[in-house]
Amino acid sequence: MQTFARPRLGAGVLFQVKEVGMLSKAQERYEDSHIFRVRHSCSHIMAQAVLELFPNAKYAIGPAIEDGFYYDFDLPRTLTPEDLEHIEKRMKEIIKGNHDFIRQEVSAEEARQIFKDQPYKLELIDGLEKGEVDEDGNPLEEKPVISIYKHDKFVDLCRGPHVANTREINPKAVKLMQVSGAYWRGDEHNPMLQRIYGTAWETPEELEQYLWRLEEAKKRDHRKLGKELDIYLFDDEIGPGLPLWTPRGGAIIEEIEKLAKEMEFKYGYERVRTPHLAKEDLYLRSGHLPYYAESMYPPMELEGVRYYVKPMNCPMHHKIFASKPRSYRELPVRLAEYGTCYRYEKSGELFGLMRVRSMQMNDSHIYCSEEQFEQEFVGVIHLYLEYFRLFGIQDYLMRLSTHHPRGLGKKYVNNPELWRKTEDMVRKALDNNGIPYVEIADEAAFYGPKIDVQVKSAIGREFTLATNQVDFAQPERFDLKFINEKGEEERPLIIHRAPLSTHERLIGFLLEHYAGAFPVWLSPEQVRIIPITDAQNEYAKQLERRLRALEVRATADLDSDRMNAKIRKAQLLKIPYMLVVGEREAQAGAVALRKRDGTQQTLSVDEFVALLQEKISTRAADL
């Protein structure tokens, strides 16, 4: 099991996180590594070069991040590519100056005097002095020591660490990458700053390899592949964030839903279906409206009743559980649905299939007793891992998100005793079963702690693919109960889980994961039949009919193009199997099989069908 998520440590940051197991060791190794210090030092060197170019610039934060660094600036004008060249050139001159990095602890008042003309630094100093939050809004466990770092003529508010001297940085292994916009503290109500990204490595060869990987990543971008492979599209008249699935995308969805239904049936889930909208009263009762209103579409009013399109399935599942008396003998009850939900993501946050406004969610709710909780919670994680093995997902991180006492009654349900109890139950379940995780405060769901599974795509994009959430609030809100072994009424616990996220996010991830070359079982088109001349068209159609009768997604290409052009079209669509048929194959009842990987062989039709069915039925990863 691997990890890739890194705390962003940098100028003015004090990021507190409890880390558990072998995952934390990889994080600690990165933070303590020389390359981390190099990158963090480069962010300061870049800030110096920018301030020399723009003496009146206001500078904000500049952390080291995975594979590089960045710094945010409030500048008098928009930066140009020529500016970046100038800044990078000046950085390399500073590096060659052999400047020491000198740390100094200061009081809050001393820091304010040093940064008296820097409003963003003054705001950071206030937060650090109060010991409340760092610049990312993360709660601090204790009041920190305030420190500054100096090198050459530049000084920054920073906890470090840095290299001892700029001579430890190889100027030939440093490169500025791009400029983008970033709101101060990530809040759209705050000023928009210019963020300069850079990368730094130990050697020029490592830099060259990294740049090559970035070029490869462009080829795997799901937005590019989705268009090239005719998987999905967006249309302005329909609206942003509302994807349209083509027949090829629909085929992938059908296969994923078939997989989920098979797995969930095996694990004892029962499938339900619920409507796309509900009365306002339902979401007031669930508590979603007070906590979630900004992410919901506005209501529609009909005959004096307000309705909302559903942002989640859970309240309706709770209604199904509550629709009849329940006994402990029935528990656990596992209700599953691929329900379509609608959430009003901000325009600036929409991103291909990864952040959308209409989503088909692999959702389920487990209603269980406290005694059953650990087994059910861990069972969900084992289901995740079974899916991950099937898809070949190895780069992931289990993240336990807990509450923060300051958010009680605002961000979180105000029940500190149940928060402590359920968080301890989740930790115990994870620890007892040897499941590595990291713990992050102040990121829980409003109704309870959760496990988010962070995955990293082949091109380095990191996001939440799956979630496993504990809910102690909804059972009381919906008056959910069962009769226990003593004949008494008892409240169940609820586990919310979505191991395959949404169709949108999962397919976006898989497009990048497979670079569009899906395994046979998941490919939108599994077989392309290519007659050499029109004389073989009827044989090609016979093969198509036979394969489609077996529910194989096969197409005979009967266009007037030459054979090589037809092969090229199939290759561009990354179709796993191409069957080239000429007069000899037609007479022999055979096919010339060309696999997507370039291998070729001649088989009888029966032999090919057997090969194909074996790959599909076992959901094999290879051809």
Residue pairs with C-beta under 8 A, 6 or more apart in sequence:
1 22
1 23
1 394
1 396
1 436
2 26
2 394
2 395
2 396
3 23
3 26
3 27
3 397
3 438
4 66
4 395
4 397
4 454
4 456
4 462
5 27
5 397
5 399
5 438
5 454
5 462
6 27
6 30
6 31
6 65
6 66
7 15
7 17
7 27
7 31
8 15
8 63
8 64
8 65
8 136
9 15
9 31
9 40
9 63
9 64
9 159
10 40
10 43
10 61
10 62
10 63
10 64
10 69
10 158
11 43
11 44
11 61
11 62
11 63
11 71
11 156
11 157
11 158
12 61
12 121
12 124
12 128
12 134
12 135
12 157
12 158
12 159
13 61
13 63
13 134
13 135
13 136
13 159
14 128
14 134
14 140
14 144
14 159
15 134
15 136
15 138
16 138
16 139
16 140
16 141
16 441
17 438
17 439
17 440
17 441
18 438
18 439
18 441
19 27
19 28
19 438
19 439
20 430
20 431
20 436
20 437
20 438
20 439
21 436
21 437
22 436
23 397
23 398
23 436
23 437
23 438
24 438
27 438
30 36
30 66
34 163
34 168
34 202
35 200
35 201
35 202
36 64
36 161
37 64
37 161
37 162
37 163
37 168
38 163
38 168
38 169
38 200
38 202
39 64
39 65
39 68
39 69
39 199
39 200
40 63
40 64
40 69
40 160
40 161
40 162
41 101
41 151
41 162
41 163
41 166
41 168
41 169
42 69
42 91
42 169
42 174
42 198
42 200
43 62
43 63
43 64
43 69
43 70
43 71
43 198
44 62
44 101
44 149
44 151
44 154
44 156
44 158
44 162
45 91
45 94
45 95
45 151
45 154
45 166
45 169
46 62
46 69
46 71
46 87
46 91
46 176
46 196
46 198
47 59
47 62
47 71
47 73
47 154
47 156
48 94
48 151
48 152
48 153
48 154
49 87
49 88
49 90
49 91
49 94
50 57
50 59
50 71
50 73
50 75
50 87
50 196
51 57
51 59
51 154
52 90
53 83
53 86
53 87
53 90
54 73
54 75
54 76
56 76
57 73
57 74
57 75
57 76
58 73
58 74
58 118
58 119
58 120
59 71
59 72
59 73
59 74
59 118
59 120
59 121
59 156
60 71
60 72
60 73
60 74
60 120
60 121
60 135
60 184
60 193
61 71
61 72
61 120
61 124
61 135
62 69
62 70
62 71
62 72
62 156
63 69
63 70
66 460
67 199
67 210
67 460
68 177
68 197
68 198
68 199
68 200
69 197
69 198
69 199
69 200
70 195
70 196
70 197
70 198
71 195
71 196
72 120
72 182
72 184
72 193
72 194
72 195
73 193
73 194
73 195
73 196
74 120
74 191
74 193
74 194
75 194
78 194
79 179
79 194
79 196
84 176
84 179
84 196
87 176
87 196
88 174
88 175
88 176
88 198
91 171
91 174
91 176
92 171
92 174
94 152
94 166
95 166
95 167
95 169
95 171
95 174
96 166
96 171
97 152
97 166
98 165
98 166
98 167
99 151
99 152
99 165
99 166
100 151
100 164
100 165
101 149
101 150
101 151
101 162
101 163
101 164
101 165
101 166
102 149
102 150
102 151
103 147
103 148
103 149
103 160
103 162
104 147
104 148
104 149
104 150
105 145
105 146
105 147
106 114
106 146
106 147
106 148
107 146
108 125
108 128
108 129
108 146
111 121
111 125
111 146
111 148
111 157
112 122
112 125
114 148
114 155
114 157
115 121
115 122
115 125
115 157
116 122
120 184
121 157
124 135
124 157
125 146
125 157
127 133
127 134
127 135
128 134
128 140
128 143
128 144
128 146
129 143
129 146
130 143
131 140
131 142
131 143
131 144
132 139
132 140
133 139
133 140
134 140
135 185
136 185
136 186
137 185
137 186
138 441
138 442
139 404
139 406
139 441
139 442
144 159
145 159
146 157
147 157
147 158
147 159
147 160
148 155
148 156
148 157
148 158
149 155
149 156
149 158
149 160
149 162
151 162
151 166
163 169
169 200
170 201
170 202
170 203
170 204
172 204
172 207
173 200
173 201
173 202
173 203
173 204
173 206
173 207
174 198
174 199
174 200
174 201
174 207
175 198
175 199
175 200
175 207
175 211
176 196
176 197
176 198
177 197
177 198
177 199
178 196
178 197
179 194
179 195
179 196
179 197
180 194
180 195
180 197
181 192
181 193
181 194
181 195
182 192
182 193
182 194
182 195
183 189
183 190
183 191
183 192
183 193
184 190
184 191
184 192
184 193
188 346
188 348
199 207
199 210
200 207
201 207
201 210
216 459
217 458
217 459
217 460
218 224
218 459
219 515
220 457
220 458
220 459
220 511
220 512
220 515
220 516
221 459
221 512
222 352
222 353
222 354
222 507
222 508
222 509
222 511
222 512
223 352
223 353
225 231
225 511
225 512
225 515
225 516
226 232
226 233
226 249
226 352
226 353
226 508
226 511
227 233
228 516
228 572
229 248
229 511
229 516
229 524
229 573
229 574
230 246
230 248
230 249
230 524
230 573
231 245
231 246
231 248
231 249
231 252
231 507
231 511
231 524
232 243
232 244
232 245
232 246
232 249
232 353
232 507
233 243
233 244
233 246
234 240
234 241
234 242
234 243
234 244
235 244
238 244
239 357
240 347
240 350
240 357
241 345
241 350
241 355
241 356
241 357
241 358
242 356
242 357
242 358
243 353
243 356
243 358
243 504
245 253
247 524
248 524
248 525
249 507
249 524
251 524
251 525
251 553
252 507
252 510
252 518
252 522
252 524
253 360
253 503
253 507
255 521
255 522
256 500
256 503
256 506
256 507
256 522
257 338
257 503
259 390
259 619
260 336
260 338
260 362
260 500
261 271
263 383
263 386
263 387
264 271
264 334
264 336
264 364
267 334
267 379
267 383
268 332
268 334
269 334
269 335
269 336
269 364
270 333
270 334
270 335
270 336
271 335
271 336
271 337
272 317
272 320
272 335
272 336
272 337
273 337
273 339
274 310
274 313
274 316
274 317
274 320
274 337
274 339
275 310
275 316
276 309
276 310
276 340
276 342
277 307
277 308
277 309
277 310
278 307
278 308
278 310
278 315
278 316
279 305
279 306
279 307
279 308
280 289
280 299
280 305
280 306
280 307
280 308
282 315
282 316
282 319
283 289
283 292
283 296
283 308
283 315
284 290
285 315
285 477
285 478
286 314
286 315
286 318
286 474
286 477
286 478
287 413
287 446
287 447
287 473
287 474
287 477
288 296
288 311
288 312
288 315
289 296
291 411
291 446
292 311
292 446
294 344
295 311
295 343
295 344
295 345
296 308
296 309
296 311
296 343
296 344
297 308
297 309
297 311
297 342
297 343
297 344
299 306
299 307
299 308
300 306
300 307
300 308
301 307
309 342
310 316
310 339
310 341
310 342
311 341
311 342
311 343
312 341
312 361
312 363
313 337
313 339
313 341
313 361
313 363
313 365
314 363
314 365
314 471
314 474
314 494
314 496
315 474
315 478
317 335
317 337
317 363
317 365
318 365
318 474
318 478
318 480
318 494
319 478
320 335
321 333
321 335
321 365
321 367
321 480
321 492
322 478
322 479
322 480
325 483
326 333
326 367
326 481
326 482
326 483
326 492
327 482
327 483
328 369
328 482
328 483
328 484
328 485
328 490
330 482
331 367
331 368
331 369
331 372
331 482
331 492
332 366
332 367
332 368
332 369
332 372
332 376
333 366
333 367
333 368
334 364
334 365
334 366
334 367
335 364
335 365
335 366
335 367
336 363
336 364
337 361
337 363
337 364
338 360
338 361
338 362
338 363
338 503
339 360
339 361
339 363
340 358
340 359
340 360
340 361
341 358
341 359
341 360
341 361
342 357
342 358
342 359
343 357
343 359
344 357
345 355
345 356
345 357
349 355
350 356
350 357
352 508
353 504
353 505
353 507
353 508
353 511
354 461
354 463
354 504
354 505
354 508
354 509
356 502
356 504
356 505
358 504
359 502
359 503
359 504
359 505
360 502
360 503
360 504
361 498
361 501
361 502
362 498
362 499
362 500
362 501
362 502
362 503
362 506
363 496
363 497
363 498
364 496
364 497
364 498
365 494
365 495
365 496
365 497
366 376
366 380
366 494
366 495
366 497
367 480
367 482
367 492
367 493
367 494
368 376
368 492
368 493
368 495
369 482
369 484
369 490
369 492
369 493
370 425
370 493
373 425
373 429
373 470
373 493
373 495
374 425
374 428
374 429
374 432
376 495
377 425
377 426
377 429
377 468
377 470
377 495
378 429
378 430
378 433
378 435
380 468
380 495
380 497
380 499
381 398
381 433
381 435
381 451
381 468
383 497
383 499
384 453
384 466
384 468
384 499
387 393
387 499
387 500
388 394
388 396
390 619
391 510
391 513
392 513
392 621
393 455
393 465
393 513
395 455
395 456
396 453
396 454
396 455
396 456
396 465
397 437
397 438
397 453
397 454
397 455
398 430
398 435
398 436
398 437
398 438
398 451
398 453
399 437
399 438
399 439
399 440
399 443
399 451
399 452
399 453
399 454
400 426
400 427
400 430
400 437
400 438
400 439
400 440
400 449
400 450
400 451
401 440
401 443
401 444
401 445
401 449
401 450
401 451
401 452
402 419
402 423
402 439
402 440
402 441
402 442
402 443
402 444
402 449
403 411
403 412
403 419
403 423
403 441
403 442
403 444
403 449
404 411
404 412
404 441
404 442
405 416
407 442
408 414
408 415
408 416
408 419
411 442
411 446
412 419
412 444
412 446
413 419
413 446
413 447
413 448
413 472
413 473
415 472
415 473
418 448
418 472
418 473
419 448
419 449
421 472
422 448
422 449
422 470
422 472
422 493
423 449
425 470
426 449
426 451
426 470
427 439
429 435
430 437
430 451
437 451
443 452
444 450
445 469
445 471
445 496
446 473
447 469
447 471
447 472
447 473
447 474
448 469
448 470
448 471
448 472
448 473
449 469
449 470
450 467
450 468
450 469
450 470
450 496
451 467
451 468
451 469
452 464
452 466
452 467
453 464
453 465
453 466
453 467
453 468
454 462
454 463
454 464
454 465
455 462
455 463
455 464
455 465
455 509
456 462
457 463
457 509
457 512
457 513
458 512
458 513
458 515
459 512
461 512
463 505
463 509
464 501
465 500
465 501
465 505
465 506
465 509
466 497
466 498
466 499
466 500
466 501
467 496
467 497
467 498
467 501
468 495
468 496
468 497
468 499
469 495
469 496
469 497
470 493
470 494
470 495
470 496
471 493
471 494
471 495
471 496
472 493
472 494
474 480
474 494
475 481
475 491
475 492
475 493
475 494
476 491
480 491
480 492
480 494
481 489
481 490
481 491
481 492
482 489
482 490
482 492
483 489
483 490
484 490
500 506
501 509
510 518
510 522
516 574
517 574
517 576
517 596
518 524
518 574
518 576
519 576
519 615
519 619
519 620
519 621
519 622
520 526
520 576
520 577
520 612
520 615
520 616
520 620
520 623
521 615
521 616
521 619
521 620
522 619
523 553
523 574
523 575
523 576
524 553
524 573
525 553
525 554
525 555
525 573
525 575
526 552
526 553
526 554
526 575
526 576
526 577
526 612
526 616
527 547
527 552
527 553
527 554
527 555
527 575
527 576
527 577
527 578
527 579
527 612
528 554
528 555
528 557
528 566
528 570
528 573
528 575
528 577
528 578
528 579
529 540
529 543
529 544
529 554
529 555
529 556
529 557
529 578
529 579
529 581
530 540
530 557
530 563
530 566
530 567
530 570
530 578
530 579
530 580
530 581
531 537
531 539
531 540
531 556
531 557
531 558
531 563
531 581
531 582
532 563
532 580
532 581
532 582
532 583
533 582
533 583
534 558
535 583
536 581
536 582
536 583
536 585
536 586
537 556
537 558
539 581
539 585
539 586
540 556
540 557
540 558
540 581
541 556
541 558
543 554
543 556
543 579
543 581
543 591
543 605
544 554
544 555
544 556
546 605
546 609
547 554
547 609
547 612
548 554
550 609
550 613
552 612
552 616
557 566
557 569
557 570
559 566
561 569
563 580
567 578
567 580
567 594
570 578
571 578
571 596
574 596
575 596
576 595
576 596
576 623
577 593
577 594
577 595
577 596
577 608
577 612
577 623
578 593
578 594
578 595
578 596
579 591
579 592
579 593
579 594
579 608
580 591
580 592
580 594
581 591
581 592
582 592
584 590
585 591
585 592
585 602
588 604
589 604
589 605
590 602
590 603
590 604
590 605
591 602
591 603
591 604
591 605
591 608
592 600
592 601
592 602
593 600
593 601
593 602
593 603
593 608
594 600
595 623
596 623
597 623
599 623
603 611
614 620
615 622
615 623
